[in-house]
Amino acid sequence: MATAKPERKPNRVSAGLLMYRVRDGRLEVLLVHLGGPYWKRKDAGAWFVPKGGLEEGEEELAAARREFQEETGMEPHEPYLELGSVHHKNGKRVIAWAFRGDGDPGKLRSNRFQLEWPPKSGKFQEFPEIDRAEFFTVAAAAKKMHPAELELVQRLEKMAMQGERARSAP
């Protein structure tokens, strides 16, 4: 009797890094657009914090750093600001940190995945995990990004505003 393959459970925790910069006095955040055929024509609500699942025994911040580099091709760096976590409607928990940085989103180098496409065709195609990256102001991010993750950007904005007030205080 053949034994059944154990069902692989999806990772219910993801860790990510939100890179930010300040341009013309405005906070901008780097968001990524998922690749593959399901997301190709979607824009509003289809932009995310670069993130991914934890490998067995991996610390959350280490996973966030690894995923950021795999998805963008950019090297993250300290210091990291802890943003806490949010939950997607499907129950997935996203833990995130922010770091100040800059880079050219046009030079995105993402890892790739294979998917049977079209479905049930027996043909597999390769797609980038992330097909685009772009810096957005907080207002633009509110229109573009997945609503569950917008709270992370709002937390960063509050931290940045508190930091600016502290720097300008006598």
C-alpha positions in Angstrom: 0.0 0.0 0.0 1.4 3.4 -1.0 1.6 6.0 1.6 0.0 9.4 0.9 2.2 12.4 0.7 1.8 14.7 3.7 -0.2 17.8 2.8 2.1 20.8 2.8 0.6 23.6 4.9 1.1 27.1 3.7 3.3 29.2 5.8 1.0 31.4 8.0 3.8 33.8 9.0 5.7 36.1 6.6 8.5 38.5 7.4 9.3 41.6 5.4 11.3 44.8 5.1 9.9 48.2 4.1 12.6 50.4 2.5 11.8 54.1 2.8 13.3 57.4 1.7 12.5 61.1 2.1 12.2 63.1 -1.1 11.2 66.8 -1.2 10.2 66.4 2.4 7.8 63.5 1.7 8.1 60.0 2.9 8.2 57.4 0.1 8.1 53.6 0.5 9.3 50.8 -1.8 6.5 48.4 -2.6 6.6 45.4 -4.9 4.0 44.0 -7.4 3.6 40.2 -7.5 4.6 38.5 -10.7 2.8 35.7 -12.5 -0.4 35.5 -14.5 -2.8 36.0 -11.6 -1.5 39.5 -10.8 -0.5 40.6 -14.3 -3.5 43.0 -14.9 -4.1 44.0 -11.3 -2.8 47.2 -9.8 -4.9 48.6 -7.0 -4.5 46.4 -4.0 -1.8 44.4 -5.7 1.3 46.1 -4.2 3.0 44.7 -1.1 5.8 45.0 1.4 8.6 42.7 0.1 8.2 39.6 2.3 8.1 35.9 2.5 7.8 32.8 4.6 10.2 31.8 7.3 12.4 28.7 6.7 12.5 26.2 9.5 14.4 27.5 12.5 15.0 30.9 10.8 14.6 34.1 12.9 12.0 36.6 11.7 14.4 39.5 10.9 16.8 37.1 9.1 13.9 35.9 7.0 12.9 39.5 6.2 16.4 40.4 5.1 16.7 37.3 2.9 13.3 37.8 1.3 14.0 41.4 0.6 17.2 40.6 -1.2 15.7 37.7 -3.1 12.7 39.7 -4.2 14.5 43.0 -5.1 18.1 42.2 -5.7 19.0 45.0 -3.3 21.0 44.6 0.0 19.1 45.8 3.1 21.0 47.4 5.9 20.7 48.4 9.6 19.3 50.2 11.5 15.9 48.5 11.3 12.7 50.0 12.8 10.3 47.4 14.2 6.8 48.0 12.7 5.1 45.1 14.4 2.7 42.8 12.6 -0.6 42.8 10.7 -3.0 40.1 9.7 -4.4 39.4 6.2 -8.1 38.3 6.0 -6.9 34.7 5.2 -5.1 34.6 8.6 -1.6 35.2 7.4 0.5 37.2 9.8 3.0 39.7 8.4 5.8 40.9 10.6 7.8 43.9 9.3 10.7 46.2 9.9 11.6 49.4 8.0 15.0 50.7 7.0 16.1 53.9 5.3 17.6 53.4 1.9 17.4 54.2 -1.8 17.8 52.3 -5.0 16.7 52.1 -8.5 13.4 50.0 -8.7 14.0 49.7 -12.4 17.0 47.4 -11.7 14.8 44.9 -9.9 16.2 41.3 -9.8 13.7 38.9 -8.4 13.8 35.2 -7.9 11.6 33.1 -10.2 9.0 30.3 -9.8 7.4 27.7 -12.0 3.7 27.4 -12.5 1.5 25.1 -14.6 0.1 27.7 -17.1 -2.5 27.6 -18.5 -4.0 25.6 -15.6 -4.3 21.8 -16.3 -2.4 22.2 -19.5 0.6 20.1 -18.4 2.8 23.0 -19.6 5.0 24.8 -17.0 6.2 28.4 -17.4 8.6 30.4 -15.3 7.6 33.7 -13.9 9.4 36.3 -11.7 8.1 36.3 -8.1 8.1 40.1 -8.3 7.6 41.8 -11.6 7.8 45.5 -10.6 9.0 47.6 -7.7 8.3 51.3 -7.2 8.6 54.1 -4.6 5.2 55.5 -3.5 4.2 58.4 -1.3 2.0 57.4 1.6 -1.0 58.8 -0.1 -0.3 56.8 -3.3 0.6 53.7 -1.3 -2.9 53.9 0.3 -4.4 53.5 -3.2 -2.1 50.9 -4.5 -1.2 48.5 -1.8 -3.0 45.5 -0.2 -5.2 47.1 2.5 -4.0 44.7 5.2 -0.4 45.9 4.8 -1.2 49.7 4.6 -1.1 49.8 8.4 2.6 49.1 8.3 3.2 52.2 6.2 1.0 54.2 8.5 3.1 53.1 11.5 6.3 54.0 9.7 4.8 57.5 8.8 4.0 58.1 12.5 7.6 57.1 13.5 9.1 59.3 10.9 6.9 62.3 12.0 7.9 61.8 15.6 11.5 61.6 14.6 11.3 64.9 12.6 9.6 66.6 15.6 12.3 65.4 17.9 15.1 66.7 15.6 13.5 70.1 15.2 12.8 70.6 18.9 15.0 73.1 20.7 
